[in-house]
Amino acid sequence: MAWDRPFQIPVLGFLMRIFGAFPVRLDSVDASAQREAMELIGEGKALVIFPEGGRTRSGELMQFKRGAFRLALTFGVPIVPVAISGAFEIWPASRLLPRPGRLEIRYLPPIDVERVAPDTSNAEIKQLSRHLASRTSDQIKAALSLGESRTESEEDRSAINPRVEGDRWD
């Protein structure tokens, strides 16, 4: 599930579709994207959603939108938070093309999500999705913070002992 505008770029849109992405309009409720997401989840397939709904202009994690969490609650599927560091430095929103750099992706433990009862009110689902979004965001922030402190300590160690320069944390 990805922002619809890149799909309009001929080569990029083609590649995105090859890798299984489908467009979602961010300016309104996109019923066709919701149907496609529900279909994939119903088939037991994984669905990748960037819950910020856009690219950060500051490099900081943005507030999560609730749609992904609402889907998880509706279907009772786990959420696997992913912490990505280095992406902003490689390809900030202000640049047309990416630059070389190091990207680190860290998969965090899944968050089990119980399926909400069919008679759950919209207000309750909204509150539950808000809580789930906050919990997921907190885990990602903690992982990103841990990654920064590990990277700094690796730099400190490499100044003392150059042989640890290539050490990585995974």
Secondary structure, DSSP 8 states (H G I E B T S, - for coil): -EESGGGGSHHHHHHHHHTT--EE-SSS--HHHHHHHHHHHHTT------TT-S--SSSS-----SHHHHHHHHHT--B--EEEESHHHHS-TT-SS------EEEE---B------TT--HHHHHHHHHHHHHHHHHHHHHHHHHHHHHHHHHHHHHHH-GGGGG----
